[in-house]
Amino acid sequence: MIVQAMAVRFRGCVLWTSPAMLCFLVMLCTLGGSQARLPPARVARGLVHKADWVALATIQHSNGSSSNLVTPRSSVFSMSDGTVDNSSGVPYFYVTAFDPAIKDLLVDPVASLSISLAETNYCRQHGFDPQSPLCVRVELAGIIGKVFGSEEEIAKKALFSRHPEMKTWPSSHGYFVAKMNISSISLLDHFGGAVHVDVQDYFHSSS
């Protein structure tokens, strides 16, 4: 599948994006310099769908150390919640147990992931530092588990359409589809602190 990208200039913001994602980023551009804010659930859902990769945090159980000290681990994973034109809101991953973070999850499946609008060129175009609350970021927490049955095929389509290289990864590594079963969502899109996003509102919202 070939996804066409397009360059659009809107109120001084140059966007390289797909037609399906243009609406989301244009809404964010519209808010630049304004106190108006989109519903948090909609912003969170849109940012998750826009993301191609996430920072995934786990509790480290495979560091090779004899120490009993519990330490966190942060890893980068490719992610998709659906094809470019079809958002599910569910973060899907294509992973192998050779990965230290996946070894962690096989012991303790609790994890959190972070996504930042800094993945796009929006923050850079507006002069927002990646740490600035105006450079929107969302954190999802929950349980990571393996995907089976018909959902596995849906997830593979979502992943392979946006990460085609995955189809060429060695079968000897035992790659499998996993997803996050979301239990909590936190969104930071403005000064004043992060807000809690209801999980049901998130799934009922459009991207």
TIKE-255100 format. One record per residue: x negated, y negated, z negated of N, C-alpha, C in turn. Coordinates in Angstrom, 2 decimals, always signed. Each point is the difference from the previous one (the first is absolute). Layout:
<<X,Y,Z>,<X,Y,Z>,<X,Y,Z>>,
...
This chain:
<<-0.85,+1.20,+0.00>,<+0.85,-1.20,+0.00>,<-0.88,-1.25,+0.00>>,
<<+0.25,-0.92,+0.90>,<-0.76,-1.24,+0.09>,<+0.87,-1.13,-0.53>>,
<<-0.48,-0.67,-1.04>,<+0.73,-1.13,-0.58>,<-0.63,-1.29,+0.48>>,
<<+0.77,-0.80,+0.67>,<-0.51,-1.24,+0.55>,<-0.11,-1.05,-1.11>>,
<<-1.12,-0.71,+0.00>,<-0.18,-1.10,-0.94>,<+0.23,-1.31,+0.73>>,
<<+0.41,-1.01,-0.74>,<+0.26,-1.28,+0.62>,<-0.54,-1.11,-0.90>>,
<<-0.49,-1.05,+0.60>,<-0.50,-1.14,-0.75>,<+1.07,-1.09,+0.03>>,
<<+0.37,-0.50,-1.16>,<+1.04,-1.02,-0.10>,<-0.50,-1.10,-0.91>>,
<<+0.14,-1.25,+0.41>,<-0.34,-1.13,-0.87>,<+1.30,-0.59,-0.53>>,
<<+0.10,-0.05,-1.32>,<+1.21,-0.53,-0.61>,<-0.39,-0.94,-1.13>>,
<<+0.31,-1.30,+0.13>,<-0.32,-1.00,-1.01>,<-1.46,+0.10,-0.44>>,
<<-0.88,+0.12,+0.97>,<-1.43,+0.02,-0.29>,<-0.54,+1.36,-0.37>>,
<<+0.83,+1.03,-0.01>,<-0.44,+1.34,-0.39>,<-0.06,+0.89,+1.23>>,
<<-1.17,+0.53,+0.32>,<-0.15,+0.91,+1.13>,<+0.18,+1.42,-0.50>>,
<<+0.95,+0.71,+0.56>,<+0.31,+1.35,-0.45>,<-0.29,+1.01,+1.10>>,
<<-0.82,+1.00,-0.30>,<-0.17,+1.15,+0.88>,<+0.83,+1.12,-0.60>>,
<<+1.06,+0.37,+0.64>,<+0.92,+0.94,-0.62>,<+0.83,+0.69,+1.06>>,
<<+0.74,+1.01,-0.41>,<+0.93,+0.67,+0.90>,<+1.31,-0.76,-0.01>>,
<<+0.84,+0.17,+1.02>,<+1.29,-0.69,+0.00>,<+0.83,+0.32,-1.23>>,
<<-0.06,+1.26,-0.47>,<+0.82,+0.40,-1.14>,<-0.41,-0.69,-1.28>>,
<<-1.29,-0.31,-0.14>,<-0.51,-0.64,-1.22>,<+0.03,-1.51,+0.09>>,
<<+0.25,-0.54,+1.18>,<-0.04,-1.45,+0.18>,<+0.99,-0.70,-0.91>>,
<<+1.20,+0.55,-0.13>,<+1.03,-0.65,-0.81>,<-0.45,-0.18,-1.44>>,
<<-0.60,+1.03,-0.58>,<-0.45,-0.07,-1.39>,<-1.04,-1.09,-0.19>>,
<<-1.02,-0.04,+0.86>,<-1.06,-0.98,-0.16>,<+0.47,-1.41,+0.31>>,
<<+0.92,-0.16,+0.94>,<+0.55,-1.32,+0.30>,<+0.75,-0.55,-1.22>>,
<<+0.72,+0.87,-0.70>,<+0.69,-0.46,-1.21>,<-1.01,-0.49,-1.03>>,
<<-1.12,+0.69,-0.13>,<-1.02,-0.43,-0.95>,<-0.62,-1.32,+0.45>>,
<<-0.24,-0.16,+1.30>,<-0.53,-1.26,+0.50>,<+0.96,-1.14,-0.30>>,
<<+1.29,+0.27,+0.13>,<+1.00,-1.02,-0.25>,<-0.07,-0.49,-1.43>>,
<<-0.40,+0.90,-0.91>,<-0.04,-0.38,-1.41>,<-1.24,-0.80,-0.36>>,
<<-0.99,-0.06,+0.90>,<-1.22,-0.74,-0.31>,<+0.32,-1.46,-0.30>>,
<<-0.41,-0.47,-1.18>,<+0.26,-1.38,-0.39>,<+1.40,-0.23,-0.52>>,
<<+0.77,+1.07,-0.17>,<+1.37,-0.13,-0.49>,<+0.13,+0.73,-1.33>>,
<<+0.95,-0.46,-0.82>,<+0.26,+0.68,-1.27>,<+0.99,+1.14,+0.17>>,
<<+0.59,+0.13,+1.18>,<+0.96,+1.08,+0.24>,<-0.72,+1.34,-0.03>>,
<<+0.71,+1.03,-0.50>,<-0.61,+1.31,-0.10>,<+0.98,+1.05,+0.50>>,
<<-0.52,+0.96,+0.73>,<+0.82,+1.11,+0.45>,<+0.29,+0.92,-1.18>>,
<<+1.06,+0.81,+0.08>,<+0.27,+0.96,-1.07>,<-1.21,+0.92,-0.20>>,
<<-0.44,+0.19,-1.24>,<-1.19,+0.81,-0.25>,<+0.05,+1.40,+0.61>>,
<<+1.17,+0.64,-0.05>,<+0.11,+1.35,+0.55>,<-0.28,+0.00,+1.50>>,
<<+0.47,-1.03,+0.68>,<-0.21,-0.08,+1.45>,<-1.46,-0.25,+0.33>>,
<<-0.66,-0.87,-0.79>,<-1.42,-0.28,+0.22>,<-0.83,+1.26,-0.23>>,
<<+0.29,+0.71,-1.11>,<-0.74,+1.22,-0.31>,<+0.18,+1.04,+1.09>>,
<<+1.23,+0.18,+0.45>,<+0.28,+1.00,+1.03>,<-0.71,-0.36,+1.31>>,
<<+0.02,-1.27,+0.35>,<-0.65,-0.43,+1.23>,<-1.50,+0.17,-0.05>>,
<<-0.61,-0.29,-1.17>,<-1.44,+0.12,-0.13>,<-0.44,+1.46,+0.05>>,
<<+0.77,+0.88,-0.63>,<-0.32,+1.43,+0.06>,<+0.07,+0.50,+1.44>>,
<<+0.99,-0.43,+0.74>,<+0.13,+0.46,+1.38>,<-1.10,-0.57,+0.89>>,
<<-0.42,-1.21,-0.30>,<-1.05,-0.63,+0.81>,<-1.35,+0.67,-0.21>>,
<<-0.23,+0.55,-1.19>,<-1.32,+0.52,-0.36>,<-0.37,+1.27,+0.76>>,
<<-1.26,+0.08,+0.39>,<-0.55,+1.22,+0.59>,<-0.87,+0.75,-0.99>>,
<<-0.44,-0.69,-1.07>,<-0.83,+0.65,-1.00>,<+0.27,-0.61,-1.37>>,
<<-0.36,+0.75,-1.04>,<+0.25,-0.44,-1.37>,<-1.22,+0.32,-0.86>>,
<<-0.08,-0.67,-1.14>,<-0.96,+0.38,-1.04>,<+0.78,+0.84,-1.02>>,
<<-0.40,+1.25,-0.14>,<+0.70,+0.94,-0.87>,<-0.81,+0.24,-1.27>>,
<<+0.63,-0.18,-1.14>,<-0.66,+0.18,-1.29>,<+0.46,+1.29,-0.66>>,
<<-0.96,+0.80,-0.45>,<+0.27,+1.26,-0.68>,<-0.81,+0.05,-1.29>>,
<<+0.31,+0.98,-0.85>,<-0.81,+0.27,-1.17>,<-1.05,+1.03,+0.39>>,
<<-1.25,-0.34,-0.22>,<-1.11,+0.79,+0.51>,<-0.19,+1.30,-0.80>>,
<<+0.08,+1.13,+0.70>,<-0.20,+1.31,-0.62>,<-1.08,+0.80,+0.72>>,
<<-0.62,-0.58,+1.02>,<-0.94,+0.77,+0.83>,<-1.28,-0.79,+0.24>>,
<<-0.54,-0.60,-1.07>,<-1.20,-0.81,+0.17>,<-1.29,+0.78,-0.22>>,
<<+0.12,+1.29,-0.31>,<-1.19,+0.82,-0.18>,<-0.73,-0.25,-1.29>>,
<<+0.57,-0.82,-0.88>,<-0.65,-0.33,-1.26>,<+0.54,+0.88,-1.12>>,
<<-0.82,+0.26,-1.00>,<+0.43,+0.77,-1.15>,<+0.67,-0.88,-1.04>>,
<<+0.03,-1.31,+0.25>,<+0.60,-0.94,-0.94>,<+1.51,+0.18,-0.04>>,
<<+0.57,-0.17,-1.19>,<+1.46,+0.07,-0.16>,<+0.67,-1.35,+0.20>>,
<<-0.78,-1.00,+0.37>,<+0.54,-1.34,+0.20>,<+0.94,-0.01,+1.20>>,
<<+1.22,-0.49,-0.21>,<+0.98,-0.11,+1.08>,<-0.24,-1.32,+0.73>>,
<<-0.24,+0.08,+1.29>,<-0.28,-1.19,+0.79>,<+0.90,-0.04,+1.23>>,
<<+0.30,-1.19,+0.49>,<+0.81,-0.12,+1.21>,<-0.84,+0.15,+1.26>>,
<<+0.66,+0.28,+1.10>,<-0.66,+0.07,+1.30>,<+0.87,-0.76,+1.00>>,
<<-0.61,-0.78,+0.85>,<+0.72,-0.70,+1.06>,<-0.52,+0.46,+1.35>>,
<<+0.91,+0.40,+0.88>,<-0.38,+0.53,+1.31>,<+0.87,-0.62,+1.08>>,
<<-0.54,-0.08,+1.20>,<+0.75,-0.53,+1.14>,<+0.60,+1.17,+0.78>>,
<<+1.31,-0.09,+0.29>,<+0.68,+1.01,+0.79>,<+0.83,-0.65,+1.09>>,
<<+0.02,+0.61,+1.16>,<+0.93,-0.41,+1.04>,<+1.40,+0.40,-0.43>>,
<<+0.97,-0.81,+0.39>,<+1.37,+0.21,-0.45>,<+0.98,-0.41,+1.08>>,
<<+1.17,+0.61,-0.01>,<+1.09,-0.44,+0.87>,<+1.32,+0.30,-0.69>>,
<<+0.94,-0.92,+0.11>,<+1.33,+0.27,-0.54>,<+0.99,+0.25,+1.13>>,
<<-0.52,+0.11,+1.22>,<+0.86,+0.25,+1.15>,<-0.67,-0.50,+1.27>>,
<<+0.60,+0.30,+1.12>,<-0.50,-0.53,+1.25>,<+0.15,-1.53,-0.03>>,
<<-0.64,-0.67,+0.92>,<+0.00,-1.47,+0.00>,<+1.41,-0.57,-0.04>>,
<<+0.93,+0.66,+0.67>,<+1.36,-0.52,+0.09>,<+0.98,+0.68,-0.96>>,
<<-0.52,+0.78,-0.95>,<+0.91,+0.73,-0.90>,<-0.63,+0.14,-1.38>>,
<<+0.41,-0.84,-0.92>,<-0.54,+0.02,-1.36>,<+0.84,+0.89,-0.90>>,
<<-0.67,+0.85,-0.78>,<+0.70,+0.80,-1.01>,<-0.22,-0.54,-1.40>>,
<<-1.10,-0.77,-0.18>,<-0.34,-0.49,-1.32>,<-0.81,+0.99,-0.81>>,
<<-0.13,+1.23,+0.49>,<-0.74,+1.05,-0.72>,<-1.44,+0.03,+0.50>>,
<<-0.98,-0.16,-0.88>,<-1.40,+0.07,+0.43>,<-0.41,+1.46,+0.26>>,
<<-0.38,+0.29,+1.25>,<-0.45,+1.34,+0.37>,<-1.51,-0.01,+0.24>>,
<<-0.65,+1.12,-0.32>,<-1.44,+0.14,+0.16>,<-0.32,+1.35,+0.66>>,
<<-1.15,+0.06,+0.67>,<-0.49,+1.25,+0.58>,<-1.35,+0.25,-0.65>>,
<<-0.08,+0.98,-0.88>,<-1.14,+0.12,-0.90>,<-0.53,+1.43,-0.08>>,
<<-1.19,+0.12,-0.59>,<-0.63,+1.30,-0.21>,<-0.49,+0.11,-1.43>>,
<<+0.01,+1.21,-0.53>,<-0.47,+0.23,-1.37>,<-1.51,-0.17,-0.12>>,
<<-0.71,-0.16,+1.14>,<-1.42,-0.32,-0.06>,<-0.24,-1.41,-0.55>>,
<<+1.02,-0.84,+0.10>,<-0.13,-1.38,-0.47>,<+0.05,-0.04,-1.52>>,
<<-0.96,-0.66,-0.65>,<-0.01,-0.05,-1.48>,<+1.29,-0.55,-0.60>>,
<<+0.60,-0.99,+0.63>,<+1.24,-0.57,-0.53>,<+1.14,+1.01,+0.04>>,
<<+0.03,+0.83,+1.04>,<+1.04,+1.02,+0.10>,<-0.23,+1.08,-1.05>>,
<<-1.26,+0.31,-0.28>,<-0.30,+0.92,-1.09>,<+0.53,-0.55,-1.33>>,
<<-0.14,-1.32,-0.17>,<+0.57,-0.64,-1.19>,<+1.51,+0.23,-0.07>>,
<<+0.66,-0.21,+1.11>,<+1.46,+0.08,+0.04>,<+0.51,+1.42,-0.21>>,
<<-0.79,+0.99,+0.36>,<+0.40,+1.38,-0.23>,<+0.00,+0.33,-1.49>>,
<<-0.77,-0.79,-0.77>,<-0.02,+0.16,-1.46>,<+1.05,-0.88,-0.66>>,
<<+0.07,-1.25,+0.46>,<+0.94,-0.99,-0.55>,<+0.55,-0.79,+1.18>>,
<<+1.25,+0.24,+0.41>,<+0.54,-0.62,+1.23>,<+0.43,-1.45,-0.12>>,
<<-0.17,-0.59,-1.18>,<+0.40,-1.40,-0.18>,<-1.02,-0.91,+0.69>>,
<<+0.50,-0.98,+0.75>,<-0.89,-0.91,+0.72>,<+0.70,-1.33,+0.21>>,
<<-0.79,-1.00,+0.40>,<+0.55,-1.28,+0.43>,<-0.73,-0.41,+1.26>>,
<<+0.66,-0.80,+0.82>,<-0.64,-0.49,+1.22>,<+0.24,-1.49,+0.13>>,
<<-0.95,-0.67,+0.60>,<+0.08,-1.44,+0.22>,<-0.10,-0.32,+1.48>>,
<<+0.81,-0.97,+0.42>,<+0.00,-0.47,+1.38>,<-0.04,-1.52,-0.03>>,
<<-0.81,-0.58,+0.85>,<-0.13,-1.46,+0.05>,<+0.28,-0.51,+1.40>>,
<<+0.60,-1.17,+0.07>,<+0.23,-0.65,+1.29>,<-1.33,-0.40,+0.65>>,
<<-1.09,+0.08,-0.78>,<-1.32,-0.27,+0.55>,<-0.39,+1.03,+1.07>>,
<<+0.74,+1.11,+0.09>,<-0.23,+0.95,+1.09>,<+0.28,-0.65,+1.36>>,
<<+0.87,-1.00,+0.02>,<+0.31,-0.71,+1.23>,<-0.87,-1.27,+0.07>>,
<<+0.18,-0.80,+1.04>,<-0.74,-1.26,+0.08>,<+0.79,-1.17,-0.60>>,
<<+1.15,+0.28,-0.61>,<+0.87,-1.07,-0.53>,<-0.71,-0.84,-1.06>>,
<<-0.61,+0.67,-1.00>,<-0.63,-0.74,-1.10>,<-1.18,-0.81,+0.49>>,
<<-0.79,+0.57,+0.89>,<-1.17,-0.71,+0.53>,<+0.45,-1.23,+0.78>>,
<<+1.05,+0.14,+0.79>,<+0.48,-1.12,+0.80>,<+0.51,-1.14,-0.89>>,
<<+0.54,+0.34,-1.16>,<+0.52,-1.02,-0.90>,<-1.00,-0.44,-1.05>>,
<<-1.21,+0.55,+0.04>,<-1.02,-0.38,-0.98>,<+0.25,+0.57,-1.38>>,
<<+0.76,+1.09,-0.10>,<+0.28,+0.62,-1.28>,<-1.09,+1.03,-0.32>>,
<<-0.60,-0.12,-1.16>,<-0.94,+1.01,-0.47>,<+0.76,+1.31,-0.23>>,
<<-0.64,+1.17,+0.24>,<+0.70,+1.27,-0.24>,<+0.55,+0.15,-1.42>>,
<<-0.63,-0.69,-0.98>,<+0.49,+0.10,-1.37>,<+1.14,-0.98,-0.28>>,
<<+0.23,-0.95,+0.88>,<+1.05,-0.98,-0.21>,<+1.37,+0.67,-0.03>>,
<<+0.87,-0.39,-0.93>,<+1.36,+0.55,+0.00>,<+0.75,-0.28,+1.29>>,
<<-0.42,-1.02,+0.75>,<+0.66,-0.31,+1.26>,<-0.37,+0.99,+1.09>>,
<<-1.07,+0.76,-0.22>,<-0.36,+1.09,+0.90>,<+0.66,+1.24,-0.59>>,
<<+1.23,+0.22,+0.41>,<+0.91,+0.93,-0.67>,<-0.60,+1.40,-0.18>>,
<<+0.22,+0.57,-1.19>,<-0.40,+1.38,-0.22>,<+1.05,+0.74,-0.81>>,
<<+0.04,+1.30,+0.21>,<+0.99,+0.85,-0.66>,<-0.70,+1.22,-0.58>>,
<<+0.46,+0.44,-1.14>,<-0.52,+1.22,-0.61>,<+1.14,+0.97,-0.23>>,
<<-0.19,+1.23,+0.47>,<+0.97,+1.07,-0.20>,<-0.63,+1.06,-0.89>>,
<<+0.77,+0.55,-0.91>,<-0.47,+1.07,-0.87>,<+0.97,+1.16,+0.07>>,
<<-0.53,+1.20,-0.21>,<+0.88,+1.17,+0.04>,<-0.79,+1.29,+0.03>>,
<<+0.66,+1.05,+0.47>,<-0.58,+1.33,+0.06>,<-0.31,+0.34,+1.46>>,
<<-1.22,+0.46,+0.26>,<-0.38,+0.45,+1.34>,<+0.25,+1.50,+0.11>>,
<<+0.73,+0.41,+1.01>,<+0.30,+1.42,+0.19>,<-0.03,+0.40,+1.45>>,
<<-0.14,+1.29,+0.23>,<-0.05,+0.54,+1.36>,<+1.39,-0.05,+0.63>>,
<<+0.03,-0.17,+1.32>,<+1.26,-0.09,+0.74>,<+0.23,+1.30,+0.76>>,
<<+1.24,+0.48,-0.01>,<+0.33,+1.27,+0.65>,<+1.19,-0.16,+0.95>>,
<<+0.22,+1.05,+0.80>,<+1.20,+0.11,+0.82>,<+0.14,-1.07,+1.05>>,
<<+1.25,-0.40,+0.25>,<+0.28,-0.97,+1.05>,<-0.63,-1.35,-0.29>>,
<<-0.12,-0.35,-1.28>,<-0.62,-1.28,-0.34>,<-1.47,-0.02,+0.42>>,
<<-0.66,+1.15,-0.03>,<-1.40,+0.06,+0.41>,<-0.16,-0.41,+1.46>>,
<<+0.91,+0.45,+0.86>,<-0.07,-0.36,+1.41>,<+0.26,-1.48,+0.21>>,
<<+0.94,-0.55,-0.76>,<+0.29,-1.44,+0.08>,<-1.22,-0.79,-0.44>>,
<<-0.63,+0.46,-1.09>,<-1.17,-0.70,-0.53>,<-1.17,+0.08,+0.98>>,
<<-0.21,+1.15,+0.62>,<-1.09,+0.13,+0.97>,<+0.21,-0.94,+1.19>>,
<<+1.23,-0.11,+0.45>,<+0.28,-0.92,+1.10>,<-0.33,-1.43,-0.41>>,
<<+0.38,-0.36,-1.23>,<-0.28,-1.35,-0.50>,<-1.50,-0.23,-0.10>>,
<<-0.73,+0.96,-0.51>,<-1.44,-0.14,-0.19>,<-0.76,+0.02,+1.33>>,
<<+0.30,+0.97,+0.84>,<-0.76,+0.16,+1.24>,<+0.28,-1.12,+0.99>>,
<<+1.19,-0.60,-0.07>,<+0.31,-1.09,+0.93>,<-0.84,-1.24,-0.30>>,
<<-0.37,-0.17,-1.26>,<-0.77,-1.18,-0.40>,<-1.47,+0.31,-0.27>>,
<<-0.30,+1.28,-0.15>,<-1.39,+0.44,-0.22>,<-0.28,+1.21,+0.90>>,
<<-0.05,-0.20,+1.31>,<-0.11,+1.13,+0.93>,<-1.26,+0.85,-0.20>>,
<<-1.05,-0.58,-0.55>,<-1.22,+0.79,-0.22>,<+0.25,+1.18,-0.94>>,
<<+0.99,-0.13,-0.88>,<+0.28,+1.06,-0.96>,<+0.25,+1.35,+0.68>>,
<<+0.57,-0.05,+1.19>,<+0.31,+1.25,+0.70>,<-1.25,+0.78,+0.38>>,
<<-1.15,-0.67,+0.00>,<-1.25,+0.64,+0.40>,<-0.84,+0.45,-1.19>>,
<<+0.47,-0.27,-1.22>,<-0.79,+0.38,-1.17>,<-0.05,+1.51,-0.13>>,
<<-1.11,+0.57,-0.49>,<-0.21,+1.45,+0.02>,<+1.03,+0.78,-0.84>>,
<<+0.60,+1.01,+0.64>,<+1.00,+0.81,-0.70>,<-0.62,+0.80,-1.14>>,
<<-1.30,+0.22,+0.07>,<-0.70,+0.76,-1.06>,<-0.02,-0.74,-1.33>>,
<<+0.34,-1.30,+0.03>,<+0.00,-0.78,-1.24>,<+1.35,+0.06,-0.72>>,
<<+0.96,+0.68,+0.61>,<+1.28,+0.19,-0.67>,<+0.78,-1.27,-0.28>>,
<<+0.04,-0.89,+0.97>,<+0.76,-1.24,-0.19>,<+1.49,+0.30,-0.19>>,
<<+0.64,-0.76,-0.85>,<+1.43,+0.16,-0.24>,<+0.63,-1.38,-0.22>>,
<<+1.32,-0.06,+0.12>,<+0.74,-1.25,-0.17>,<+0.42,-0.14,-1.45>>,
<<-0.23,-1.17,-0.55>,<+0.43,-0.32,-1.36>,<+0.75,-1.32,+0.01>>,
<<+0.73,-0.26,-1.05>,<+0.73,-1.27,-0.11>,<+0.01,-0.45,-1.44>>,
<<+0.27,-1.29,-0.18>,<+0.20,-0.52,-1.35>,<+1.49,-0.05,-0.29>>,
<<+0.40,+0.63,-1.10>,<+1.36,-0.13,-0.52>,<-0.03,-1.21,-0.94>>,
<<+0.50,-1.13,+0.49>,<-0.17,-1.28,-0.67>,<+0.84,-0.08,-1.27>>,
<<-0.65,-0.42,-1.10>,<+0.72,-0.19,-1.27>,<+0.04,-1.46,-0.42>>,
<<-0.95,-0.81,+0.46>,<+0.01,-1.43,-0.34>,<-0.69,-0.81,+1.09>>,
<<+0.41,-1.26,+0.12>,<-0.53,-0.91,+1.02>,<-0.23,-1.36,-0.64>>,
<<-1.17,-0.57,+0.27>,<-0.33,-1.34,-0.49>,<-0.45,-0.84,+1.19>>,
<<+0.55,-1.21,+0.11>,<-0.30,-0.88,+1.12>,<-0.54,-1.33,-0.50>>,
<<-1.10,-0.45,+0.60>,<-0.54,-1.33,-0.27>,<+0.01,-0.78,+1.30>>,
<<+0.88,-0.98,+0.11>,<+0.11,-0.78,+1.23>,<+0.04,-1.50,-0.26>>,
<<-0.31,-0.42,-1.23>,<+0.09,-1.41,-0.35>,<-0.72,-0.20,-1.33>>,
<<-0.39,-1.23,-0.30>,<-0.56,-0.30,-1.31>,<+1.08,+0.17,-1.06>>,
<<-0.41,+0.44,-1.18>,<+0.96,+0.21,-1.08>,<+0.09,+1.43,-0.46>>,
<<-0.73,+0.90,+0.65>,<-0.02,+1.38,-0.45>,<+0.77,+0.94,+0.90>>,
<<-0.30,+1.29,-0.13>,<+0.64,+1.04,+0.80>,<+1.43,+0.24,-0.47>>,
<<+0.82,+0.50,+0.89>,<+1.38,+0.33,-0.34>,<+0.23,+1.49,+0.21>>,
<<+0.88,+0.55,-0.81>,<+0.39,+1.40,+0.16>,<+1.04,+0.10,+1.12>>,
<<-0.16,+0.98,+0.86>,<+0.96,+0.25,+1.08>,<+0.71,+1.32,-0.30>>,
<<+1.31,-0.04,-0.06>,<+0.77,+1.21,-0.23>,<-0.20,+0.97,+1.16>>,
<<-0.26,+1.25,-0.32>,<-0.30,+0.99,+1.05>,<+1.20,+0.19,+0.92>>,
<<+1.20,+0.02,-0.55>,<+1.19,+0.16,+0.85>,<+0.18,-1.20,+0.93>>,
<<-0.24,-1.21,-0.52>,<+0.08,-1.20,+0.85>,<-1.02,+0.08,+1.13>>,
<<-1.18,+0.51,-0.32>,<-1.06,+0.16,+0.99>,<+0.45,+0.89,+1.14>>,
<<+0.57,+1.15,-0.33>,<+0.40,+0.94,+1.05>,<+1.26,-0.46,+0.75>>,
<<+0.82,-0.82,-0.65>,<+1.19,-0.51,+0.68>,<-0.30,-1.22,+0.86>>,
<<-1.20,-0.56,-0.16>,<-0.37,-1.19,+0.75>,<-0.55,+0.38,+1.37>>,
<<+0.10,-0.93,+0.94>,<-0.58,+0.22,+1.31>,<-1.43,-0.52,-0.02>>,
<<-0.83,+0.55,+0.90>,<-1.39,-0.45,+0.08>,<-0.12,-1.22,+0.89>>,
